Amino acid sequence: MTSPAPVSSRLSPLWVRSRGVLLAVLLIVVAGITLAALQQGDESGELDPSSYDPRGSRALAALLAHDGIRVQPVDSLTALRERAGPDTTVLVTVPDRLTGEQQSALRSTAAEADARLVLVAPGSSSLTGLAPGTEARPPAERSAIAPACAFPAAQRAGTADVGGLRYSTDASGAERCYPSDGLPSLLRLPARAPATEGTSGVPETVLLGSSDILHNDRLDEHGNASLALQLLGSRPHLLWYLPSSPDASAAPEEPRGFLELVPDGWRWATLQLCFAAVLAAIWRGRRLGPVVSEDLPVVVRASETTEGQARLYHRADARDQAAALLRGASRARLAELAGVAATDADAPEVLLPALTPLLKGRTPGQDPASLLFGPAPTDDAGLVRLADQLDALEREVRTS
């Protein structure tokens, strides 16, 4: 008796077949983690008042604090509601990250508190809720631009690095500054009272087309520092709002499904993994080639095959099928002996007249029509008699 093969020897072929797929999956996972880390590293600290990164805003926060402005970072609308007041400027660093409910809540909070709202590079998705009646236009090249407006903060700052998105509005009393091709990159919208009872008004809102004047590495160029200090330091209290993921403190939203909670990066990574799995399956899958005939490893006698089929018919009580097979085989052989075409072997009107001359001396009671085309036997004994009678009929035709 042979001992079973070791587990390691049984696993080695599996490892050889699957190591390519596992290596591809590992490379995809490592590449995804690396890209996610690089992207996160690029965005971390941007416009953060505590970040010394070139795109951070630590220098601006220090200048504001030196001028007596209380800079207070917030990361939720709940904290913003509690601290906003008429002496407050609310800076929203990435307004496009806010949902529609958050935009409405932020606008109503700033309007009720009579605070100034400063939005950094708001796009069309956030202007609908935060600055109704204003549209974002394609960005202009970021360069030093003269103010060309009567807004006091822009007049005192002079030339500044204000480019990026441009805006158009139908609001009356709007001040349009730093224009490029006729459209401003800095737009000041005056506060407006509620249009109807039960609706929120619009706070004083400043739209800034780009964030360059707030960055550490651009603050000392042109009039950037002056413009930033005047926009954010006109009131003694500055709420520096850094929206990130959807804020649970916003107005209630509809329940979201599982897929909506999965970050976009993970969805893309899952799609890549599925694509790689399909490619691996195509690569490693067995391809169907031409049919190849092979000799049977064991010769099976015809008698054994016949006996085995007979046992199956007997077990299933399939006397009708067995009788049909016996009669069909007999009719085919008799048709050949009588000179009838094989296609007419199952036609009684052709086969029986051809057999009649060969069966002139046949005894009554053994009608070939009932033997070859009659009903199926009702029991096993009748099936055996039918087989014997068919055999006798064939012998008689052969010897005639």
Number of C-alpha atoms within 10 A of each C-alpha: 3 4 5 7 8 8 8 8 9 11 10 11 10 10 11 9 11 13 11 13 17 14 11 15 17 12 12 17 16 12 13 17 15 12 13 14 11 12 11 11 11 11 11 14 18 22 27 21 22 16 18 17 16 15 21 22 25 21 21 22 25 15 14 21 16 10 12 13 20 17 19 15 18 18 16 18 21 15 14 20 16 9 15 22 19 15 14 24 27 26 22 22 22 19 24 19 18 21 19 18 13 25 24 18 21 24 22 20 22 26 25 18 17 20 24 27 28 22 26 23 25 27 20 15 17 24 20 16 19 24 23 13 12 18 18 20 17 11 17 19 11 17 13 17 19 19 24 15 16 12 15 12 17 24 15 14 19 19 20 26 22 31 26 22 25 29 25 17 16 10 15 9 10 17 16 23 24 25 21 19 7 12 21 28 29 26 24 20 21 16 18 14 12 13 10 8 7 7 10 19 20 24 24 20 24 21 24 26 27 22 22 23 26 27 26 23 16 19 21 13 14 17 22 23 22 20 25 22 20 16 19 25 22 15 18 17 24 26 22 23 22 20 18 13 11 12 16 12 13 19 15 9 11 5 7 8 8 7 9 10 8 10 10 11 13 13 13 12 16 14 12 16 16 13 12 16 16 12 13 16 12 11 11 13 9 8 7 6 6 5 6 5 6 6 6 7 6 6 7 9 8 9 9 10 11 10 11 12 13 15 12 11 15 13 9 9 13 13 19 16 12 19 21 16 12 17 21 16 14 19 24 18 15 23 21 12 15 18 11 17 12 15 9 14 21 17 12 15 11 14 23 19 11 17 18 14 12 16 15 9 10 13 8 6 7 11 13 18 12 10 17 24 15 13 11 17 16 10 11 13 10 14 18 13 12 19 18 11 16 20 13 12 20 16 12 14 16 12 7 11
